[in-house]
Amino acid sequence: SRLRKPISSFPDIAREAFGTGGTVILSCVLYFELFSCLCIFFVTLGDHLHTLFPMISVTKHMIYISFCLAVPTALLRTPRLLSYLSAVGTCATACVVVAVAGSAIYRGDISAEVGAREGIDFSVTPAHKLWETSGLPVAFGLIAYTFSGHAIIPSIYTSMAKPQDYEKMIKYTFIAVTFSCLVVAVTGYYMFGSTVDDQVTISLEKSCGEDNIIMKAVTWLMILTAFSKFTLTAFPLALGFEEIVAPILPNDRAMEFVSSIIKLLLIAGSLAVAIFVPSFSKLCSFVGLICTMIVSVIFPAAAHLKMFGPHLPLWQKLLDWAFIFSGTFMTIVGTQSVQ
């Protein structure tokens, strides 16, 4: 009998469950998520650089940084050297969590101070609200984006030296991520209230003043993290386009040239989107609502039903359908409300 191709990625699962059409659709969603992440990195770089150098506009910062990104992204053929920078992401996350929590403990609620500086009257609208229904769509998207990245989970499992430890690893990872997000969300909102910026590190930088060396170090660490992640994220996206054009190119030299052009076009395209949609929260929310909901909620449940439906007990079928309907509802309602 014909050997079946191994399943080692989300597109492989889509191929097995829904055929070639499902693979194409899911691959488009995954590539759209990668491209959106490039746009988000541009916004992050522009916002943080603007807090350090306010005399230059955010748009100009993004344009300047695009030229700096062009060299490593377009010229380097392998991300092996840049992969060492990915460790900065973990250090930056730990530093941000500690900085936000430590600032909240040390300084307490400074929303009144920030509001007075920015001319906000909290006698009309309070700085802190326990519940605000209008913010739910954005919140759904932001929470979903925080836990995005499910597409690489099969690859992590297959590349592990000890796959038997996968469930333990994924459990501790999600516990750490959830804990970090809760700490930053609670302490950041306690400190700044409704005056908090889209990125809490920007609020910290503004409130600490120009002479705070620790906050400047955290800000530069965030910039370095976004810079390295942009280059690393651009590689798989560019590789997908390279695989499309590779059959029509005559030799490796032409392939290298076209590869550089593709990466430069990705930089230009993501820069244009970041300039016209400069809201960090909206970009993250859109990516979370569209990409993460499809890849992490709707697709796994639909594939599970398609592949194992006849053999599943009724409660598992109902649970899968609940994921599909709730994910679809949040995606449709959320994207319309966030506009």
N, C-alpha and C positions, 0 to 999 in steps of 0.2 A: 504494500500500500504506500501511497505518497506520504512522505514525512511532512509534518506540519511545522511551519516556522515557529521558532521559540518566541515566547512573549516576554519582552524585557523593557517595555515602555508603554506609555499611555496610548500612542498611536497603534501599537501592536494589539492592545486590548480593543481599541475601536475597530481595527481590521477584523478581529475574531468575532466581535459582536455584530457589527453593522456593515462589514465589507469595505471595499475600497472607498466608497462615498463617505462613510463614517470617518475613515482615516484622514481623508482630505479636509473635511470640515473641522475635525478636532485639531489637526495640524495648523490650520489657519487661525484657530482660536489661540493656540499656544504661541504662535509667532506674533500674533497681535498683542498678546500679553508681554512678550519680550520687548517689542517695539514701544509699548506704552511705558514699560519700565525705563527705557532710555529717556523718554520724555520727562518722567518723574525725576530721574537723576539730574537732568539739566535744570529743572526747577529748584531742586535741592541745592545744587551748586550755586546757582544765581542768587537764591535767597540768603544763603550763609555768607557768601562773599560780600553781598551788599551790607550785611550787618558789620563786617570788618572794614569795608571801604564804602561808606554811605555816599561819598561824593560821586560815585559811579552808579548808574542805574542798573537795575536787575537785568534788563534786556542786554545791555552792553556787556555785563559780566558773563552772561550765557554765550554771547557771540565770541568773546575773547577765549573762554574756556573751550569752545568748539575747536578753535585752531590748535590748542594744546592737546586736545583729545585726538585730533586727526593723525598725529605722528604715530603714537603707539597703536592706535586702532587700525590704521591703514597699512602700516609698514611691517608690523610683526605678524608672522605667519602662524605662530603658535602661542597660546596663552600660558605656556608652561612657566615662563619667568614671571608673568603677571599674577599667576595663581598664588604666589607667596603673599601678595598683597591682600588676598581674601581673608587671611587671618586677622587683618586690621578690623574687619567687620565685627568680629566677636569682641575684640578689645573696645571698639567704639561703642558697641551696645552696652557693655558692662559699665563703661565710663559714663554714658548718658544716664543710665538707670541710677547709678550712685550719685551723679551730680544733681539730678532732679530730686531724688529722695532726700539727699543731704541738704539741699537748698530749702526744701519744704520744712524739714525739721529745724533748721537753723533760723530761717527768716519768717516762717509761718505764713499767714494769709496777707499777701501784699496787693490784693486786687484793688483795694481802695487807693493805695499809693499810685498804682499803674493807671487806674481810672482818672485820678486827678491830673496826672501828667498828660494823659491823652484827651482830657476834656470830656469824659463820660460821666453822666449823671446817674448814679446808682439809686437815687431816691425814686426814680421812675421805674427802672428795671433793675432788679437785684443782680448782684454779681454772680451768685450761685443759685442754681435751680436743681431741685432733685429730679424733675421730670419735665421734658419738653418734647411733645409728640412730633413737632415739625422737624426735629433733628434725627428721627429714626431712620429715614432712608439713607442719609449720609453715614450714620453710625453703622448700619448693616454693611455698607460697602467698605468702610474703613476696617471693620472687624474682619471681614472676609479677606481683604487685601493683606492684613497682618498675618493671616494663616495661609497665604498663597504659597505656591511652590510645590504643590502636590504632584506636579507632572514629573518631577525628578525622583520621586520616592521609589518607583520600580528600579531605576538605575542605581540608586543607593543600595538597595537590597542585593542586586546582582553583583555589585562591586565590593561588598563587605567581605573581609577575611573570615569573619564568623557570622554567617547569615542567621544562625540560631539565636543571636543576640539582637536581632532586628526589632522585635516587639519591645524589648526592654529599652533599647536606644530611642525608639520613636516615642515611647511613653515619657521618658525623662526629658526629651527634647520639647514636647508639647507642654509639659509642666513648667519648664524653664521659660518658654516663650509666653505662656499665659501669665505666669507670675510677673515677668518683666513688664508686660503690657499693662497689667493691673496696677503695678506700683507707679509707673509713669503716668497713667491716666488719672489715678486718684490724687497723687501728690501734685501733679501739674495743674489739675483743675482746682484743687484746694488752694494752691498758691496764687493763681492768676484769675480763676473764675472765667467769665465770658470774655475777658481781655486777652486770653491766651491766643497765640498765633497758631497757624496750621502746624508748625513744627515747634515743639516746646523748647528746643534748644535755642531758637531765635528769641523767644521771650526771655529766656535766661540771660542771653548775651545782652539784650537791651536793658534788662533790669539791673545787671551787675555793673554796668558802666564800662568805660574804655580801658580802665587800668587793671581789670581782673585777669590775671595771667592764666588762672586755671580754666576759666570759661573760654578764653581765647584758644587754649590748647584743645579743649573739647570741640570747639567749632572747627578748628583746622583738622581735627581727627575725622569729623563728619565729612568735611570736604574731601579728604584723602580717600575715605571709604567710598563715597559716591563716585569719585574719579576712577578708582580701580574697578568698582562694580560695573561702571558703564562699559569699560573696555572688555571685561570678561563676558558681560551679557551680550555685547555686540557680536562676539565670535559665533555662537550657535545660530544666531539669526542670519548673519552673513553666510554661514556655511549652508543653510537651507537654500538661499538664492544661488549660491555657487553650484550646488548639485543640479539645479534646474538648467543652468547655462553651460555646464561642463561638457555635455555631449556635442555641442556645436562649436567648441573651440578647438583650434588645430594643435596647440602644444601647451606645455606647462608655463612657458613664458607669458603667453596670452592669458592663461588662467590667473597668474599672479597679478597681471595688470587689471584684469576685470575684477578680481577680488578686492583690490584697493579701491577701485571706482565704486563698487557696491558698498563698501564700508563708509566711504566719504558721503555717498548718497544717504545712507542711514543716519549719519551725523547731521546732514543738512535737513533731512525730513523731521527727525526728532527735535531739532532746534526750532524749526518752524512751528511745530505743534506746541512746544513749550512756551514760545513767545506769544502765540495767540490764545493759549489756555494756560495762563500762568498760575492757576490756583492749585496748590499741592493737594489740598483735601479733595477737590473735585476730581482731579486725575486719579488719585488713589481710590476714591469711591467708585468711579466708573470702571476701573480695572477690576476692583473687587466684585462689583455687582455683575459685570458681564463675564469676565474671564474666570475668576475664581469660583463663582457660583456654578458655571457650566462645567469646569474641569473637576472641581472638588466635591460638588454636591449632586448636580443633575446627572452628569455623565456616569459616575460610578454606579449610582442606583439603577440607571437605565440599562447599563451593560450587565449588571448583576441579574436583572430581570430577564434580559434577552438570552443570556447564556445559560442560566440555571433555573429559569422560571418554573418549568414543569416539576422540578424536584424540590422546590422551596415550600416550607410550611406557610400557612396563610398569614401568620403574623409578620414573617419576613417580607412577604409580598406587600402587605399594607405599609410596612415601614419604608420600603423602597419607593412606593407611590407617594408617601408623605414627603419624602425628601425631594422627589421630582416636582410635585405641585408647589411645595413651599419655596424651593429654589427658584422655580419659574416665576412665582408670584413676586418674590422679593426683587428679582432681576427686572421685571417689567415695571413694577410700581416705583422701585428705587431709581432707575434710570430716567424715568419721566419726572420725578420729583427733584432730582439733583440738577437738572438743566438750569 
